[in-house]
Amino acid sequence: MNQIIKRFVSAIAGLAIIFSFTAIPAFADSLEGAEDELTDGVFTYELINGTYTLTKCSTSAIVDTVPEMRNGYAVTAIADYAFANCTAISSLTIPDTVTSIGVNAFASCTSLKEIKLPKKITSIPNGSFMGCSLLESIDIPDSVNTIESYSFYKCSVLKDIELPESLSNIEPMAFAECSSIENINADNTKNFIFENGILYNADRTNIYRAVSNLTGDVYIENTVTTIEPGAFSVCAGIENLFLTSSVKTIGEDAFGYCVNLKSIDFSEGLETISPIAFKFCTSLEAADMPTTLNEIGEGAFYNCSALNRAIIPEGVETIGNGVFTDCPKLEQISIPKSVVSMGSNAFGFTLDESGNYVLDKSVKMSVYSDSAGLKYAKDNKIDYSTVDKSLKNIAFVTIFIGIVIVVIVFAAVLMARGKKGAPMSVRKADKIAKQKEEEDNYKNIVD
């Protein structure tokens, strides 16, 4: 009997040891660092100030709902990059307990077609849905007052956008390169106006986004001062652009990938062309910029493969990196003396298949001595001519001719006074001789 009892006690002890090495670790996996962090195999949470922030979703997870509660605590926030690259999620509902969403929270969720956002968030942060290439529509809650930069960048099938009454701010590039936008409903907000396919602020001073199916000629209204970054990007049907003198700034990527844009009427008044403003405008043939311009940003005309003429006026001070990179038909350019900064690979270079810059040896530059343009030409071994030296030579010849003519006229007057009493025949012969001498002198000077 005692031996049976001993065996029973030993068995219980063995089970306890086994449980200590199996059951407890399994429990720890589901509540790893239970005081601060929780994981359930799909989501990872962090306990912050008495509520959970969802910090990570497994990139292979197939889920359609974010939990409201975990381990007795409410889920109130989604952290930066929490769902980034979760390519298996097609639909997602976020509960109303969530009051904030982090930067790039759903970036590159390439299967995401629809999402229900919570009612209490006040902003859609930077890059929240960037690269969600199947997201077709978005219902922005009435609590949102700001759509931050790159929020919906490259959502290439996004068609309909409804702006809430609470919205007061749309940051740069929020809807850039959204190539399928057909309608923007701004009826509920007093801060924006959507008219003739273009979204303005209430004062019509800023253009934020145009529908992507605009075609033909586009005339910018004379109230507009700023064309915001990405405003007309991937509007492939635009052919001719007419700017008014009110426009001061063309934003980054404002007309990127407008592949049928053939001409731009740059009015006086424009001051800044921002980086990559006209990148991949592959039908654009000329860029005759106004005298009010002072800055051309990095890559402004990158890969404008049909561009064969660009006039940069006196007054421009800054030409950024790669402004005319991959513009193979632009073989000659004049750089004004006012330019004090000229970036690398700004003119005369193409990119090879490996992404290396290759100099086109056929290009030529006209520059001023002691200028940023001359330094750029020398540093990159580009063939150039110096403009102001030619002008000095012309001015010298002109002044010399003028002096000689004055001397001849003065001498003729003196001679005429000394020969007032001479016979008519002598005076006539002298006049003929003098005319011949003047003609010979002028010919010698011009030659």
Summary of the structure (lengths in Angstrom):
residues: 447
radius of gyration: 36.4
end to end distance: 136.3
largest distance: 170.0
contacts: 1435
relative contact order: 0.04
helix: 21%
strand: 25%
